[in-house]
Amino acid sequence: MPLKLKTIEELRLKDKRVFMRVDFNVPIEGGTVKDTTRIEAALPTIQCTLEQGGRLILASHLGRPKGERKPSLSLKPVAKVLEDLIKIPVGMAPDCIGPEVEAMVKKLAQLAGLADAYVNDAFGTAHRAHASTAGMVPYVAEKAAGFLLKRECEYLDRLLSNPDRPFIAILGGAKVSDKIPVIRNLMSLVDGLLIGGAMAYTFLKAQGLRVGKSKVEEDQIPLARELLDLSTEREIFMQLPVDHVVAEKAEQDVPTAVVSADIPDDMVAFDIGPETVGLYSEEIREARTIFWNGPMGLFEVKPFDRGTMSIASALAGAEATTVVGGGDSVAALNLSGQADKISHVSTGGGATLEYLEGKVLPGLAALEEK
């Protein structure tokens, strides 16, 4: 791990109140949790605490309430799922602070303070300096990382220090501006970059190609040129799409065409084309370490999901250490049904990227053993 962190198996938790920060920020529709992946990912740490006889206080955020109390963002559906998974009652506090919460905590058979130990198992929020991820940690007697947090750091550290080679990164998504710091840092680590998604069209326009009505960050074109030049200078191949699936609008089953080079002025590129899929798949077959962040196209709308699904399948069949991070790419991977064939599926989006940028995350720094 990058910092000297104690992990939960090193704590003695019998009869201690354990405040555990988890990441249960899951999709909920109509009061039903639609994806339980993050809840299930926290189970080993939760069960370790309970098996040791610890008294567990779980805390998570959900959505972006912006300071308002919103019933639609209640964690009650999550509590029900967790109760079903661990087969013991899970109480639901009415708020995160206040007398009622303190009274509930005191019923856990302890007398002093809110918690005797702090465990962070929420890697997805480790880049935020919030009260529950960093602020409260110095005031708790013992602190440690959970199993999920430990696993995240171990896999990402493999990418940052001595990965098996060739090491390639596949980057997609909407904006070049979101990926600039991680692209710069990855250029000192990888042997090649494969670019897809809407961000590719800023790079293609920077090369002087016509991109039709495809999404372009005009203010990022000079920086895109700089990054292309940097890849040449460092002898890192940066592969851009060589063909594209285009349409007039992003609607299911609209007429589409596959075009190479210049995109017609009245068309928008919504996915990488079959030739690009072939090129990228070949690079994936030859790689021994692969990081993927960001879909290759508008995978939520058919038929523009084919490029992303093809890349997911190629990763699933790769003889390599494969790490997938970022909400959209993980969602696409889950849709493909190939997640169980990936070495590590990160629960972090922004946290994963900031880690790979080389930043020290506040949630990790707070756990560091002095």
SULWOSUL-V580176 format. One record per residue. RES is the residue in one letter. PHI is phi in whole degrees, 0 to 359 (* if undefined). PSI is psi in whole degrees, -180 to 180 (none if undefined). D_CENTER is the distance of its C-alpha to the mean C-alpha in whole Angstrom. Layout:
BEGIN
RES;PHI;PSI;D_CENTER, RES;PHI;PSI;D_CENTER
END
This chain:
BEGIN
M;*;151;18, P;292;-32;18, L;245;164;20, K;279;97;23, L;245;134;21, K;282;144;23, T;248;163;22, I;301;-32;23, E;291;-11;25, E;271;-9;27, L;269;151;28, R;254;107;31, L;253;1;30, K;303;125;33, D;64;16;34, K;258;146;32, R;277;124;30, V;246;116;26, F;272;115;24, M;243;121;20, R;273;117;17, V;243;168;15, D;246;90;12, F;255;32;13, N;281;81;12, V;247;157;13, P;289;129;15, I;233;128;18, E;230;124;21, G;60;34;25, G;79;9;24, T;241;133;22, V;288;123;19, K;270;-22;18, D;216;115;15, T;264;10;15, T;305;-48;12, R;292;-33;11, I;293;-46;15, E;295;-33;16, A;295;-27;13, A;272;-8;15, L;300;-42;18, P;302;-40;19, T;289;-41;19, I;298;-47;21, Q;293;-35;24, C;300;-43;24, T;297;-47;25, L;293;-40;27, E;295;-29;29, Q;281;-8;30, G;89;20;32, G;283;155;29, R;257;111;29, L;263;129;26, I;244;113;25, L;262;140;21, A;224;137;19, S;209;162;16, H;260;167;16, L;214;119;16, G;65;-156;15, R;230;82;17, P;290;-18;21, K;54;46;22, G;83;-1;24, E;256;149;26, R;276;114;26, K;237;114;25, P;305;-31;26, S;293;-17;24, L;252;23;21, S;288;146;23, L;272;9;21, K;304;-43;24, P;298;-32;22, V;291;-42;20, A;301;-38;23, K;294;-44;25, V;299;-46;22, L;298;-42;22, E;301;-41;25, D;293;-34;26, L;284;-41;23, I;261;-5;25, K;62;28;29, I;222;157;30, P;299;140;30, V;239;112;27, G;283;154;29, M;239;114;27, A;288;148;28, P;286;-18;29, D;202;179;27, C;265;-11;25, I;218;169;29, G;114;168;32, P;301;-39;35, E;297;-40;34, V;293;-44;31, E;299;-40;33, A;296;-41;36, M;296;-41;33, V;295;-40;32, K;296;-25;35, K;290;-8;36, L;275;22;34, A;69;32;37, Q;233;162;36, L;247;-40;38, A;248;134;37, G;75;167;34, L;286;-39;31, A;206;150;29, D;265;-22;30, A;216;151;27, Y;237;132;23, V;231;129;20, N;253;120;17, D;234;24;14, A;247;75;11, F;300;-34;9, G;298;-16;7, T;243;9;10, A;293;-17;12, H;273;2;12, R;254;130;14, A;271;64;18, H;266;168;19, A;302;-42;21, S;278;-11;20, T;253;-24;17, A;217;-46;20, G;301;-40;23, M;276;-15;24, V;300;-42;24, P;297;-17;27, Y;264;3;29, V;253;139;28, A;298;-43;30, E;235;149;28, K;214;149;24, A;198;163;22, A;269;144;18, G;279;175;17, F;296;-39;17, L;294;-46;13, L;300;-43;13, K;299;-45;15, R;297;-42;13, E;302;-49;10, C;296;-40;13, E;296;-44;15, Y;290;-41;13, L;291;-32;12, D;295;-31;15, R;298;-35;16, L;288;-34;15, L;276;-22;17, S;226;110;20, N;57;55;22, P;288;154;20, D;297;142;22, R;242;152;23, P;291;144;23, F;246;119;19, I;239;152;18, A;242;135;15, I;250;117;14, L;238;130;13, G;223;-154;13, G;99;-173;13, A;274;-39;15, K;237;132;16, V;297;-40;17, S;300;-28;17, D;286;-21;14, K;247;0;13, I;305;-52;17, P;298;-41;16, V;289;-35;13, I;299;-46;16, R;301;-46;19, N;290;-39;17, L;296;-28;16, M;295;-17;20, S;267;1;21, L;238;-37;20, V;265;165;19, D;265;-18;22, G;193;157;21, L;235;134;19, L;249;122;18, I;251;134;18, G;215;-168;17, G;72;-176;17, A;298;-29;19, M;299;-24;18, A;298;-28;20, Y;281;-20;23, T;291;-42;23, F;294;-42;24, L;295;-39;26, K;293;-34;28, A;297;-25;28, Q;274;-1;30, G;92;9;33, L;274;152;32, R;279;134;32, V;239;14;29, G;60;-135;31, K;262;16;29, S;298;153;26, K;293;128;23, V;224;136;24, E;268;95;23, E;303;-38;27, D;287;-10;26, Q;259;-1;24, I;300;-45;26, P;301;-39;28, L;291;-37;25, A;300;-42;24, R;299;-42;27, E;299;-42;27, L;292;-38;24, L;297;-43;26, D;296;-39;28, L;295;-38;26, S;295;-38;25, T;293;-44;29, E;300;-39;30, R;268;5;28, E;58;43;28, I;249;126;25, F;284;131;25, M;245;103;23, Q;269;124;23, L;255;159;23, P;303;139;24, V;255;-12;28, D;212;163;28, H;216;146;26, V;267;120;27, V;239;156;28, A;203;171;30, E;280;-27;31, K;207;161;29, A;269;77;25, E;227;148;27, Q;298;135;27, D;64;25;30, V;286;158;31, P;300;133;33, T;233;164;31, A;216;158;32, V;251;124;31, V;234;151;32, S;251;161;32, A;54;-120;32, D;288;136;33, I;265;133;32, P;305;148;34, D;299;-26;35, D;263;10;34, M;244;155;31, V;240;135;28, A;275;125;25, F;243;-4;22, D;196;158;21, I;286;151;22, G;271;175;26, P;297;-36;27, E;295;-41;28, T;296;-43;25, V;304;-43;23, G;296;-45;26, L;298;-46;25, Y;293;-38;22, S;296;-37;22, E;294;-42;25, E;298;-39;23, I;295;-41;20, R;298;-34;23, E;273;-15;25, A;283;158;22, R;241;-13;21, T;220;133;18, I;221;131;15, F;243;131;11, W;235;127;10, N;219;116;8, G;102;132;10, P;291;162;12, M;274;-13;16, G;193;-167;18, L;280;72;18, F;292;-16;17, E;289;-18;18, V;240;119;21, K;285;143;24, P;266;19;25, F;277;12;22, D;267;-9;20, R;296;-41;21, G;298;-47;20, T;295;-43;16, M;296;-35;18, S;293;-41;20, I;294;-40;17, A;300;-43;15, S;295;-40;19, A;297;-42;20, L;296;-41;17, A;298;-30;18, G;264;1;21, A;286;143;20, E;268;71;22, A;205;164;20, T;282;118;17, T;244;129;14, V;234;126;10, V;243;128;7, G;222;150;4, G;108;136;3, G;305;-49;5, D;291;-41;8, S;291;-35;8, V;293;-41;7, A;299;-43;10, A;295;-41;12, L;299;-44;12, N;297;-39;13, L;297;-33;16, S;287;-17;17, G;75;19;17, Q;249;6;16, A;301;-33;13, D;287;-6;16, K;258;5;17, I;262;139;14, S;302;-46;14, H;209;125;11, V;255;110;8, S;285;141;5, T;274;-4;5, G;261;146;3, G;253;-83;3, G;299;-36;7, A;296;-41;7, T;298;-47;6, L;295;-42;8, E;294;-37;11, Y;299;-45;11, L;286;-16;12, E;285;-14;14, G;95;10;16, K;283;151;16, V;272;121;17, L;277;134;14, P;306;-40;17, G;295;-29;16, L;278;-41;16, A;300;-36;19, A;294;-24;21, L;270;-9;21, E;298;135;22, E;283;122;26, K;279;none;29
END
